[in-house]
Amino acid sequence: EMTGYRLDEIRGRALHEFTHPEDYDDEKAIMEQLVAGSINRCQIVKRQVRRGGGLIWVRQSASLLHDRDGRPEFISGVIENITERRKAKEDLAREKERLSVTLSSIGDGVITTDVRGRVVMLNRVAENLTGWKSAEAADRPLGEVFPIINEETRENLASPAEKVIAGGSVTTLESRTLLVSRDGTERVIADSGAPI
């Protein structure tokens, strides 16, 4: 099914006939190591050519089998079609890149957290407001990166992430909220948080 050929059409044909030419040199080098006995098993991700010229991505696992005297006799392999999985990963990477570009270009500070309220990322504006680089802030509690206080009482305010996670809906900060940046600079801010 994966090659588009019947078994009698495959039997006796060379492996490279079903491997994309750009992937064959790597596959050949690994198979030569396998046959030489320098490795006992291997795994290769490659493009497999289907009847009619179509391509699928496969993960090929192979093991060297020996005869009774310990000499290499056969290579046993399993080939798994990973085309859909690979496409899904590529789609996810493209979507992640698109989201990153969008968040970076927004004129407001944007901070995302996980469901535990730990920072996942900050856009450039949020980095400037908080004094934290996104990589430094990653996996820290939002309250550490985004400490907010009431301007009049100077009391610490609850993290917006905690409110969003607890309520499951959009939340806004009370008026007269100050953000205390990493260097101690205080800024009056307006803020909202939303679950995704």
C-alpha positions in Angstrom: 0.0 0.0 0.0 2.8 2.5 0.9 4.7 1.9 -2.4 1.7 1.4 -4.7 3.2 -1.8 -6.0 2.1 -5.4 -5.6 4.3 -7.7 -3.6 5.4 -9.7 -6.7 6.5 -6.4 -8.2 8.6 -5.4 -5.2 10.2 -8.8 -4.5 13.8 -8.8 -5.8 14.1 -5.1 -6.4 16.8 -2.9 -4.8 15.9 -0.7 -1.8 17.2 2.4 -3.5 14.5 2.1 -6.2 11.9 3.1 -3.6 14.0 5.8 -1.9 14.1 9.4 -3.0 17.5 10.0 -4.7 18.4 12.9 -2.3 17.9 10.5 0.7 19.6 7.5 -0.7 23.3 8.3 0.2 22.5 8.6 3.9 20.4 5.4 3.8 23.2 3.6 1.9 25.8 4.7 4.4 23.7 3.4 7.4 22.9 0.1 5.6 26.5 -0.5 4.9 27.3 -0.1 8.6 24.5 -2.5 9.4 25.8 -5.1 6.9 29.4 -4.7 8.1 28.2 -5.4 11.6 29.4 -2.2 13.1 25.8 -1.5 14.2 23.0 -4.1 14.9 20.0 -1.9 14.2 19.2 1.5 12.8 16.4 3.9 12.2 16.1 6.2 9.1 13.6 8.9 8.2 13.4 9.3 4.5 11.2 10.0 1.5 9.8 6.9 -0.2 8.9 7.0 -3.8 5.5 5.6 -4.7 4.4 4.1 -8.0 3.8 7.0 -10.4 6.3 9.3 -8.7 4.4 10.3 -5.5 6.3 10.7 -2.2 5.6 9.7 1.3 7.7 10.2 4.4 8.6 7.0 6.3 10.4 5.9 9.4 12.4 2.8 8.5 13.7 0.6 11.3 16.1 -2.2 10.3 17.9 -5.0 12.2 20.7 -7.3 11.1 19.9 -11.0 11.5 22.7 -13.6 11.7 22.8 -17.3 10.7 23.7 -20.1 13.1 27.4 -19.4 12.6 27.0 -15.7 13.5 27.4 -14.4 10.0 25.1 -11.7 8.7 22.2 -13.3 6.8 19.3 -11.0 6.5 18.1 -7.5 7.2 14.7 -7.3 8.8 12.9 -4.0 8.5 9.7 -2.2 9.4 8.5 0.9 7.6 6.0 3.2 9.1 4.2 5.9 7.1 4.8 9.2 9.0 3.6 11.6 6.3 0.6 12.9 8.2 2.5 13.2 11.5 5.3 15.1 9.7 2.8 17.4 7.9 1.1 18.1 11.3 4.5 19.0 12.8 5.3 21.3 9.9 1.8 22.9 10.1 2.2 23.5 13.8 5.7 25.0 13.3 4.3 27.4 10.7 1.4 28.4 12.9 3.7 28.9 15.8 5.9 31.2 13.7 2.9 33.1 12.5 1.7 33.6 16.0 5.2 34.7 17.1 5.4 37.3 14.3 1.9 38.5 15.2 2.6 38.8 18.9 5.9 40.6 18.3 4.3 43.2 16.1 1.5 44.1 18.5 2.0 47.6 20.1 0.8 46.4 23.5 2.8 44.2 25.9 1.6 40.6 25.6 2.5 37.9 28.1 1.3 34.3 27.8 1.3 31.8 30.6 0.5 28.1 30.9 -2.5 26.9 33.1 -0.2 27.0 36.1 0.3 30.7 35.7 4.0 30.3 34.6 5.3 32.5 31.8 5.5 30.9 28.4 6.6 34.0 26.4 6.7 37.8 26.3 6.6 40.0 23.2 9.1 42.8 22.8 6.9 45.5 24.3 6.3 43.3 27.4 10.0 42.8 27.7 10.6 46.5 27.7 7.8 47.1 30.3 8.8 44.4 32.7 12.6 44.4 32.2 12.6 40.7 31.6 13.7 39.0 28.4 11.3 36.3 27.2 13.9 33.5 27.6 14.7 34.6 31.2 11.1 34.8 32.2 10.1 31.4 30.7 8.6 29.1 33.3 8.7 31.7 36.1 5.5 32.6 38.0 3.7 35.5 36.3 3.8 37.4 39.7 7.6 37.4 39.6 7.9 38.8 36.1 4.8 41.0 36.2 4.5 42.3 39.8 1.6 44.7 40.2 0.5 46.8 43.1 -2.3 49.2 43.9 -1.1 52.8 43.4 -2.8 54.1 46.5 -2.5 51.3 49.0 0.8 49.9 47.7 -0.5 46.4 48.3 0.4 43.6 46.0 -2.4 42.6 43.6 -3.3 39.1 42.5 -1.8 37.9 39.2 -4.2 38.4 36.2 -3.4 34.8 35.2 -4.7 33.5 38.6 -8.0 35.4 38.0 -8.3 34.1 34.4 -7.5 30.5 35.4 -9.9 30.6 38.4 -12.8 32.3 36.5 -12.2 30.9 33.0 -13.2 34.2 31.5 -11.7 37.6 30.4 -10.6 39.7 33.3 -9.3 43.3 33.7 -7.2 44.9 36.3 -8.6 47.4 38.7 -7.9 51.0 38.0 -4.8 52.6 39.6 -2.7 49.5 39.0 1.1 49.9 38.9 3.5 47.6 37.2 6.9 47.4 39.0 9.5 46.5 36.5 12.6 44.5 37.2 14.7 47.7 37.8 12.0 49.1 40.1 10.4 51.6 37.7 6.7 51.9 38.3 4.2 52.4 35.5 0.5 52.9 35.6 -1.0 50.3 33.3 -4.3 49.0 32.0 -4.5 45.3 31.5 -6.7 42.5 30.6 -6.3 38.8 30.5 -8.2 36.1 28.6 -8.2 32.3 28.5 -7.1 30.6 25.3 
